[in-house]
Structure formats: C-alpha cells, structure tokens
Amino acid sequence: MRLRQIALVGSDLEAARADITAVLGLGAAYADPGVGKYGLHNGVWPIGDTFLEVVSPTQAGTTAGRLIDKRGGDGGYMAIFQCQDLAAARARIIAQGVRIADQFDGDGVAFTHLHPRDLGGAIVSVDAMVPTERWQWGGPDWQANVRTEVACEIVGAELQGDDPAAMAARWAGALGLEARAVDGGWRIETEGGELRFVTATDGRGEGLGAFDVAVRNPADVLARAKAQNCLDENGQVVLCGTRVRLVQA
C-alpha cells in the first residue's frame, strides 16, 4: 500500500490554488472531469509522483460541503492508496466489515472508495493502475506538470479523533498493514511513508488534520508560507485548512 494522493476540501478552489502553488512551488494542476458527478470541481498537482488534490463544491448538498460545515472550514478529505492486487484488497476490506461506498473498474484503472463511517478520519480509496506509474486522477500528461525544486513527495498523513487506537486498528485491518503504539498515538507504516493517529485537540473533531511533504529546504518553505499568510499561531504551515508537516528531503 502506497499513499499516492491526499485530497483536501476547500470552499474556494482558486484561493487554495494560489496558496498551494506559492508555498510548495508546484506547477499546473489537472482538472479532473470525473469529480463533476459528485457536485465538485478540483485541481490535482503532482508532487514528484505523488499528488495533492483540492476539491470544492459546485452545488449544495455534497459530501464535501457537509464536511466543511461539520469541521468549521476547509480541511482534509481523502487518502488515496495504490496497491498491486486490488482483488485481494477488496476481499480483505469486505472481510473486515467495511462497506464499499463507490467502485469502478476500467481499462487499466480501478478504484474502491470505503465508507468513511466505517474507518473514520477521512474517505479512503484503494486504487490500482496499469502500468504502475500511471495516475489517472493526475491527468494523462501529469509528468509535464512536475516541479520538484521546492517540494519532492507526499510521505505521510495524520488522522485525528477521540479514539486514535480504534481508528488505527480499523485502518490497519482494511489496508492489510500493522498499527503500533508510539509516543503520542499510533503509527502505520506504508510504502515510502507513514500514517499517524492522534487525539484531536484543535477543536475541529475527527478528520485528516495534517499531511507530510518532503521538501528540499524547510526554512524556504516556511518563508514562502509566511509571505502567503499560511502559518498558524504555532508557526506551522497550513494549506486549505490542513497542517503541513515539512520533512527534510
């Protein structure tokens, strides 16, 4: 299981676009027409060969819009994983008693969206691509948009809630990975990164509270974020209502 894409939800896609490109030095975003059926529009940026997405509602009554209301603003939305054996992953998910909210099988691309109430924290999708380096959600020519002078790769995510141990156990079971206790919470190792599960302390309740980005120069990214007014009161980078943990590349 590799964490290939993080999706955020924002009420103003263009404002999120301005902040993300300025702070992380990213290139052009792909607008995926497939999200229209969910009442959304979006932008998807490659960070190396991982991806950052922002979805924004275009109509009332969307799941994304309800999440903005529930959590009091923009924030984390989805964690999308890539695996090699999707049939086995789907069988394991069903065996764990996790409902499949949406599913698609196409020509070399497939996804499985898991019901967020069964895992908690975020919508999880388990996807498969042929060939492996393909990423349908980033567009057919995503490699042309890659800019890694500032940010290199998404390498983790942090989920928060009232019972992080239980949430970590549910995620581990669905993903076929192991959760272990660490200082401050629980941790699941993924291919090339990690998932952390912590107690929610920011007053926003359960959700995807942060994601990790490997960057070439953390001090430069902090300066970019300060200039863009994207630092919180603790001096941490915040993009589209979501904390960004900077990891030295």
C-alpha positions in Angstrom: 0.0 0.0 0.0 1.4 3.3 -1.1 -0.1 6.7 -0.1 -0.3 8.2 -3.6 -2.7 11.1 -3.2 -4.0 13.4 -0.5 -7.3 15.3 -1.2 -8.3 18.4 0.7 -11.7 20.2 0.6 -11.9 23.9 0.2 -14.8 26.4 -0.2 -12.7 28.5 -2.6 -10.6 26.5 -5.1 -8.8 29.5 -6.6 -7.7 30.7 -3.2 -6.4 27.2 -2.3 -4.6 27.1 -5.7 -2.8 30.4 -5.1 -1.6 29.3 -1.6 -0.5 25.8 -2.7 1.4 26.9 -5.7 3.1 29.7 -3.9 4.1 27.8 -0.8 5.1 24.4 -2.4 6.3 25.8 -5.7 4.1 23.4 -7.7 3.3 23.5 -11.4 0.0 23.4 -13.2 -3.0 21.5 -11.8 -5.1 19.0 -13.7 -8.9 19.5 -13.5 -10.4 16.0 -13.3 -13.8 16.0 -15.0 -14.8 12.8 -13.2 -15.4 14.7 -9.9 -18.3 16.5 -11.5 -20.7 13.6 -10.7 -20.1 14.3 -7.0 -21.0 18.0 -7.4 -17.4 19.2 -7.3 -14.6 20.7 -9.3 -10.9 20.3 -8.4 -7.3 20.8 -9.0 -4.7 18.0 -8.8 -1.0 18.8 -8.5 1.9 16.3 -8.9 4.5 16.4 -6.1 7.1 14.1 -7.6 5.0 11.1 -8.4 2.5 11.7 -5.6 -0.4 14.0 -5.8 -2.2 16.8 -3.9 -5.8 17.5 -4.7 -8.3 20.1 -3.7 -12.0 19.6 -4.3 -14.5 22.3 -4.0 -18.3 22.1 -4.1 -20.2 23.5 -7.1 -23.7 22.7 -5.7 -25.4 22.3 -2.4 -25.8 19.0 -0.6 -22.4 17.5 -1.4 -20.5 15.2 1.0 -17.6 17.7 0.7 -19.8 20.6 1.5 -21.2 18.9 4.6 -17.6 18.2 5.8 -16.7 21.8 5.5 -19.8 22.7 7.6 -19.1 19.9 10.2 -15.5 20.8 10.7 -15.9 24.5 10.6 -13.9 25.2 7.4 -11.6 23.8 4.8 -9.6 20.6 5.7 -8.6 17.1 4.9 -10.9 15.0 2.8 -9.4 11.8 1.3 -6.4 9.5 1.5 -5.9 7.5 -1.7 -3.7 4.4 -1.7 -2.2 2.4 -4.6 -1.9 -1.3 -4.5 -0.8 -4.1 -6.8 -3.5 -6.7 -6.1 -6.9 -4.9 -5.9 -8.9 -8.1 -5.9 -7.2 -9.3 -2.7 -7.5 -5.8 -1.2 -11.3 -5.7 -1.9 -11.8 -9.2 -0.4 -9.9 -8.1 2.8 -11.9 -4.9 3.1 -15.2 -6.8 2.8 -14.0 -9.4 5.3 -13.2 -6.6 7.7 -16.9 -5.5 7.5 -16.1 -2.2 5.8 -18.7 -1.0 3.3 -17.7 0.0 -0.2 -19.2 3.3 -0.9 -18.2 3.5 -4.6 -16.3 1.3 -7.0 -15.0 1.5 -10.6 -13.1 -0.8 -12.9 -11.9 0.5 -16.2 -9.2 0.0 -18.7 -6.1 -0.1 -16.5 -7.6 2.0 -13.8 -9.8 1.0 -10.8 -10.8 2.5 -7.5 -12.6 1.4 -4.3 -14.0 4.1 -2.1 -14.5 2.9 1.5 -17.4 4.2 3.6 -15.9 6.9 5.9 -18.2 6.0 8.8 -16.6 2.5 8.9 -13.0 3.7 9.1 -13.2 7.3 10.5 -11.0 10.3 9.8 -11.3 10.5 6.0 -12.6 8.9 2.9 -10.1 6.1 2.0 -9.8 4.9 -1.6 -7.7 1.9 -2.6 -6.8 2.1 -6.3 -4.8 0.2 -8.9 -3.2 1.4 -12.1 -1.7 -0.3 -15.1 1.1 0.5 -15.6 2.0 1.2 -12.0 3.4 4.7 -12.7 0.1 5.8 -14.3 -2.1 8.0 -12.2 -5.5 8.7 -13.8 -6.5 11.3 -11.3 -3.5 13.5 -12.2 -4.3 13.5 -15.9 -2.8 11.8 -19.0 0.3 14.1 -19.0 0.9 14.7 -15.3 4.6 14.3 -15.7 4.7 17.6 -17.7 3.4 19.4 -14.6 6.0 18.1 -12.1 8.1 20.7 -10.3 10.4 19.5 -7.6 12.6 22.5 -6.9 10.7 23.1 -3.6 8.6 20.0 -2.7 9.5 16.5 -3.7 6.9 14.0 -2.4 4.0 13.4 -0.1 5.3 11.0 2.6 2.6 10.8 5.2 -0.7 11.8 6.8 -2.1 12.4 10.3 -5.6 11.4 11.3 -7.2 12.7 14.5 -10.1 11.6 16.6 -11.4 10.8 20.1 -10.1 7.2 20.0 -7.0 7.1 17.8 -6.2 3.5 18.8 -9.5 2.2 17.5 -9.2 4.3 14.3 -5.7 3.0 13.7 -6.9 -0.6 14.1 -9.7 -0.1 11.6 -7.4 1.5 9.0 -4.8 -1.2 9.5 -7.3 -4.0 9.1 -8.7 -2.5 5.9 -5.3 -1.7 4.4 -3.7 -5.0 5.4 -1.0 -3.2 7.4 0.1 -3.2 11.1 -0.7 -0.5 13.6 1.7 0.0 16.5 1.7 2.3 19.5 4.2 5.2 19.5 4.6 8.2 21.7 1.5 10.4 21.3 -0.6 7.9 19.4 -0.4 5.1 16.8 1.5 4.6 13.6 1.1 2.6 10.4 4.0 2.2 8.0 3.1 2.4 4.4 5.3 2.0 1.3 7.6 5.1 1.5 5.8 6.8 4.3 3.5 6.6 7.4 0.1 7.2 8.8 -0.2 8.7 12.3 -3.3 8.6 14.5 -3.6 11.1 17.3 -6.1 12.6 19.7 -8.0 15.6 18.3 -7.0 18.6 20.3 -7.7 21.5 17.9 -11.5 21.7 18.5 -12.3 20.6 14.9 -13.1 17.0 15.8 -12.3 13.9 13.8 -10.6 14.3 10.5 -7.4 14.3 8.3 -5.6 17.0 10.2 -2.2 17.1 8.6 -0.1 15.6 5.8 3.7 15.3 5.4 5.7 16.7 2.5 9.3 16.1 1.8 10.9 19.4 0.9 14.4 20.5 -0.2 14.6 23.5 2.2 12.2 23.6 5.1 13.3 27.2 6.0 12.5 28.4 2.5 9.0 26.8 2.6 8.3 28.4 5.9 9.3 31.8 4.5 7.1 31.2 1.5 4.2 30.3 3.8 4.8 33.4 5.9 4.7 35.6 2.9 1.4 34.0 1.8 -0.1 34.3 5.3 -0.2 30.5 5.6 1.3 30.0 9.0 -0.8 29.2 12.1 -0.2 30.6 15.6 2.3 27.8 16.2 4.3 28.7 13.1 3.2 25.6 11.2 2.3 25.7 7.5 -1.4 25.4 6.8 -2.8 24.9 3.3 -6.6 24.6 2.7 -7.3 24.3 6.4 -4.8 21.4 6.8 -1.5 21.4 8.6 1.6 20.6 6.6 4.5 18.8 8.3 7.7 19.6 6.5 10.2 16.7 6.2 13.7 17.2 5.0 14.1 15.6 1.6 
